[in-house]
């Protein structure tokens, strides 16, 4: 019996040796890849958490500088968060906040630079759209109408479309194009929710131009 068991064990060992000889290297490399991937993922998680914590702390500094109108601290902290954590959400929020303070302090060039950075670098389309709206307002103030129109005509999330259309209407009015203004205002009016306060403002603009927001254009009524 013992001899029979020894032979079976030997056969099993031989099969195991054969198996590892054939597949051992592949299994080893797969394990290395899996473990390496896991280690990389854990490292990235740790790095991301550290980045988020540090960028949050720096954003607090930006916020504190903005609230206290400490322009020297604001300049320094905004530059730091841009250089060290440019890809984070906090960096985009810091740029938007700094732009508002710069505009209040008549530092429009600095405000435009911050807003342009959000437009060009932000991964969040909502932040980009908000930056475009504010940047367009500054460009309109500078009478850079073509550049403002480019910002307002860019693709944005649907929720921002009525606001963009309203500002395009304002821009058309500044350029003495009332017919285009009416069309933009109508697009804005249609885009807002029925109970939206802003919708009433757009209706007032249309009324001042002698237009009814609910009036169907002649070309469409014949279709």
N, C-alpha and C positions, 0 to 999 in steps of 0.2 A: 504493500500500500504506500509506504513511504517513498519507494522508488517511483511509483506511478505519479504521486503528487509532485515529486521533484521534477519529473519530466514535464508535467503541465506548467509548473512555475517557470521552467526554463523556456518552454515554448512561448509563454506570455512575455517573458523578458525579451526574448528574441523579437517578438512582434513589436514590443514597445520600442526596442532599439531601432528596428526597421522604420517604424513610424517616425521617430524623432530624426532619424537620418534623412528621411524624405521631407518632412514638414517642419522640423525643428527651427531652422533658420527663419522660415516665413512666420511662424508663430511668434518667435522672439521679436522680429521686426514689427509685427502688428502690435504686440504688447508695448514695445518701446514707443510706437506712434501714438497709441491710445494714452499711455501714461504721460507722454510728452505733451499731447494736446490738452489733457486735463491740467497739467502743471501750468501750461501757457494760459489756459482759461482762468485758473485760480489767480495767476499773476496779474492778468488783465483786470479781473474783478477787484483785486486789491488796489491796483493802480488807479482804476476808475473811481473807486470810493475815496481814495486819497485826493485825487484831482477835484472831485466834487466838494469835498470838505474844505480844501484850500481856496477854491474859487468862491465858495459861499462866504468864507471869512473875508476875502478881499472885497466881495460885493458889499458886505456890511460896511466896510471902510468907505466905499464909493457912496453908499447911501448916507452915511453919517456926514461925509464932506458936502454932499448936495444939500442936506437939510440945514447944515450950518453955514452954507455959502463959503466954505473954505476952498477957494479956487486952487490954491497951491496943492493941497491934499487931493483934491478932485483930479487935477491934471496928472499927478503922480500915480494915484491908485488906478485910474482908467488906463493909463499907459501900461501899468504892471499887469492888469488882468488881460489886456489885449496881448501882451508879449508872452505871458506864461500859460494862459488858459483860453486862448482865442476860440477854441472849438466848443466851449461849454455854453450852456444856456445863460449862465450868470454873466458871461462876457457880453452877450447880446443885450441883456437887460441893463447892464451897466452903461453900454453905449447909448441906449435909448434915454436913460435917465440923465446922463451927462449932456446929451444933445439938448434936452429941455432946459437944463440949467444954463448952458452956453447961450441958448437963444434968449433967455431972460436977461442975460448979462450983455446982450448985443455982440456976442462973439459968434456971429453967424457962420463964419468960415469953419470954425471948430465944430459947430453943430452939424453943418453939412458933411464934414469929414466923418463924424461918428455915424450919422444916418447912412451915408454911402457904404460904410464898412458893414453895417447890418444888412443892407440890400445885397451886397456882394458876397458876404460870408455866412450869413445865418442859415442854419439848416431848417429852421422853423418858418414855414410860409406865412404864418400869421405875423411874426415879427417883421418879416420882409415887407409885407403889405403895409403895416403900420409905419415903417420907416419910409416907404415910398410916399405915402400920404403926407407925412410931415416934411419930407424933403421937397416934394412938389410945392408945398406952401412957401418954403424958403426961396425956391427958384422963381415962383410967381412974384414974390416981393422984389426979387432982383430983375424982374422983367425978362427972365430967361424962359420964355413961354414954350419954345420947342422942347427944351430939356424937361420942363415940367410935364408937358403932354406925354413925353416918352415914359416917364415914371408912372403916370396915371393910366396909361394904355397897356402897361405890362400885365401879363397873366398873374392873377391873384386868386386866393380862395373865394368861393362864391359869396361868402358872408361879407366880403369887402367890396364886391362889385357895385352896390348902390352908392357907397361913399365915393368910390372912384368916379362913377358917372356924375354925381353931384358936383364934384370938383372940376370935372371936365366941362360941365355946364358953366361954372363960374369963369373958367378960363376962356370959354367961347365968348362970354359976355365982355370980358376985358378986351378981347380982340374984335369987338363989334360984329359978332356973328350970331345974332339972335335966333335964327332958324336952327343952327346947330345946337345952341344952348337949350332950346325947347326940347329937342330930341334927347339930349343927354339928361335933362331934368326928368323927362318922362320915363326914361330907362331907370333912373334912380327911384322915382316914385313907385314904379312897378316892382322894383326889387325889394323895397322895405316891407316889413310886416304891416298889415292894415292898421294896427294900433300903435305903431312906432311914432314917437314924438317927432323924430327927424322927418318923417314923411309929410307931416303938416307944414314944416318949413319949406320943403321942396314944392308943395302945393302952392304956397304963398309966392314963391319965385315964378312958378308957371302962371299964376294969376296976374302977376305984374307984367308978364309978357303977353297977356291976353290969351293964354292957352288953357284948355281944360285937360287935366291929366287922363281923364277917362274917355276923351274923344278918340274915336278910331280914325286913323288917317284914311283919306279918300282912296288911295291905292289899295289899302288892305280891305276896305269895305266892298270893293268890286270883285274880290277874289271868291 
